[in-house]
Amino acid sequence: MSREQMQSELNIGVDKAWHAFEPHPSLRVILLDAYRESVLSADLAANESMYDMLKQFNPNDVRGPTDWAAGLIGTNRRWLPYNGAFGGEQRAFLTQQMQLATDKKQRVIVASHVPIGRFSCQDICLAWDHDKVLEILQDNRFQFEASNGNKSRATCVLVVAGHDHDGGQSVDARGILHKTFVSPLICKNDQNAFA
C-alpha cells in the first residue's frame, strides 16, 4: 500500500504523513513520520537508494538473514532496515512548528513511531537521523520563561514513540521526557495480547 493510499484509508486528510495541531491554546502536538526515508517504501527505486545509504554505515548484509547489527556499537546500531529517517523536509517542518510554538508560548508534544531519544529505547531502535531531530528539539531558541517567572524551559516537554517492544524512557539534557511505550503484543504466557 502506498503512503497516499494509507493516508486515504486512515482519512488523515493531509498531503503528508506528518502534521501538527493545537488541542488547547497552550499545547501543540507534532506528529512525525519516521519512515519518510526508509527501505519500506512502495517506491522500489527509493528503497534501493536507502539500501545504498545503509551500506555507508552498516557493513552487514541487511537484506539477508544475518545479524544486521553485528560489529556495530552504540548509536551506530541504528543503521538497520527496520528503522527510518525523518529527512530534511520534515526537519524543516519541525523547526517551523517549534518556532510557532515558542512564539505562542505553547508546550510541545512530539509523536513518532520510531524513538528519537537515546536511552528511551535500545540503540537498534533509534531513527537514523535522531541526532538531527534532537538538535532541533533541544535548540536554545525554543524555550521561554514560564508565566510564573520560573526558569526558562524547553518548548518541547515530551516525545512519545513505539517501535522498541520492551519500551523505555529517559530525560535528555534539556529536560525533555522521551517515553517509548511497551508494545501491546508483549504479554505473559497466560495473558492475551491486544494490538
Secondary structure as GFF3:
##gff-version 3
##sequence-region A 1 195
A	DSSP	alpha_helix	3	9	.	.	.	ID=ss1
A	DSSP	beta_strand	19	24	.	.	.	ID=ss2
A	DSSP	beta_strand	27	31	.	.	.	ID=ss3
A	DSSP	alpha_helix	44	57	.	.	.	ID=ss4
A	DSSP	three_ten_helix	74	78	.	.	.	ID=ss5
A	DSSP	alpha_helix	88	103	.	.	.	ID=ss6
A	DSSP	beta_strand	107	111	.	.	.	ID=ss7
A	DSSP	three_ten_helix	123	125	.	.	.	ID=ss8
A	DSSP	alpha_helix	130	137	.	.	.	ID=ss9
A	DSSP	beta_strand	143	144	.	.	.	ID=ss10
A	DSSP	beta_strand	153	154	.	.	.	ID=ss11
A	DSSP	beta_strand	156	161	.	.	.	ID=ss12
A	DSSP	beta_strand	168	171	.	.	.	ID=ss13
A	DSSP	beta_strand	177	180	.	.	.	ID=ss14
###
